Amino acid sequence: MIREMKESDLAEVTEIEKQQFPESPWPESAFIYEMKGNPFAFLYCYEKDGKVAGYADLWITYDQAQIADIAVRPEYTGMGIGSELMDHCIREAVRNGCEVLTLEVRVSNVPALGLYEKYGFIRAAVRQGYYDNGEDAWLMVKPVGGLEYDNDTGD
Ligand SMILES: CC(C)(COP(=O)(O)OP(=O)(O)OC[C@H]1O[C@@H](n2cnc3c(N)ncnc32)[C@H](O)[C@@H]1OP(=O)(O)O)[C@@H](O)C(=O)NCCC(=O)NCCS
């Protein structure tokens, strides 16, 4: 089940964050800022067996959406939960009239690249030295619709 993230989820979320991003986990304060201080952020949890099994942080800024964070509890990876979170983010982006969904990912992150390419994201550009350890990121982009541009002038 996917639902909005609550403050009471943060102990589990930050535990998963440390397991899945050991080099640069977001601290609890970052999630609290996203929840309470960032008007563009929408945080979702995937709940399974009464536990937080995964989560995503989606930013919706007018015609663009960005996945700022997405992770699945290690013991629940490979079961389709990342895909369900991605489906949800895409639906929310479309529902809000966004034209593109973007994200950054480490060039070495094979599972995440697999997930994004399964959903039709393209590798649009390299952000050199994007991460603290100097690793590059792929900027990945997926058109998600938005309003059709009407080019018919009636002439
Ligand atoms: C990336 C991540 C969210 C995927 O979640 P998941 O629940 O395992 O994903 P799914 O089970 O829905 O798999 C979706 C697709 O991802 C790809 N994938 C998943 N695990 C993979 C692996 N170990 N190797 C290669 N591709 C993989 C496959 O294309 C898969 O599609 P398929 O099952 O049809 O083959 C998860 O691995 C994770 O939390 N990683 C650590 C955090 C992270 O890197 N987040 C992204 C930061 S940009």
The ligand as a Gaussian input file, in Angstrom:
#p B3LYP/6-31G(d) Opt

LIG

0 1
 C       16.675000       1.150000      -7.123000
 C       15.649000       0.500000      -6.204000
 C       14.739000       1.596000      -5.619000
 C       14.813000      -0.497000      -7.006000
 O       13.785000      -0.982000      -6.180000
 P       13.206000      -2.481000      -6.352000
 O       12.003000      -2.600000      -5.494000
 O       14.278000      -3.465000      -6.154000
 O       12.793000      -2.459000      -7.895000
 P       11.831000      -3.501000      -8.640000
 O       11.810000      -4.814000      -7.924000
 O       10.529000      -2.834000      -8.872000
 O       12.591000      -3.685000     -10.027000
 C       12.359000      -2.774000     -11.084000
 C       13.431000      -2.893000     -12.140000
 O       14.668000      -2.406000     -11.624000
 C       15.731000      -3.155000     -12.221000
 N       16.481000      -3.809000     -11.171000
 C       16.099000      -4.015000      -9.891000
 N       17.092000      -4.607000      -9.215000
 C       18.110000      -4.772000     -10.084000
 C       19.424000      -5.292000      -9.975000
 N       19.893000      -5.779000      -8.816000
 N       20.204000      -5.259000     -11.072000
 C       19.764000      -4.744000     -12.238000
 N       18.535000      -4.237000     -12.400000
 C       17.722000      -4.245000     -11.327000
 C       15.104000      -4.146000     -13.182000
 O       15.039000      -3.535000     -14.452000
 C       13.711000      -4.301000     -12.597000
 O       12.762000      -4.648000     -13.550000
 P       12.346000      -6.201000     -13.762000
 O       12.006000      -6.722000     -12.416000
 O       11.182000      -6.126000     -14.684000
 O       13.557000      -6.843000     -14.323000
 C       16.343000      -0.291000      -5.052000
 O       17.286000      -1.179000      -5.629000
 C       17.039000       0.573000      -4.037000
 O       16.449000       0.992000      -3.041000
 N       18.341000       0.852000      -4.268000
 C       19.139000       1.642000      -3.307000
 C       18.715000       3.087000      -3.306000
 C       18.911000       3.714000      -4.667000
 O       19.912000       3.482000      -5.327000
 N       17.956000       4.566000      -5.046000
 C       18.020000       5.275000      -6.314000
 C       18.876000       6.467000      -6.183000
 S       18.953000       7.393000      -7.688000

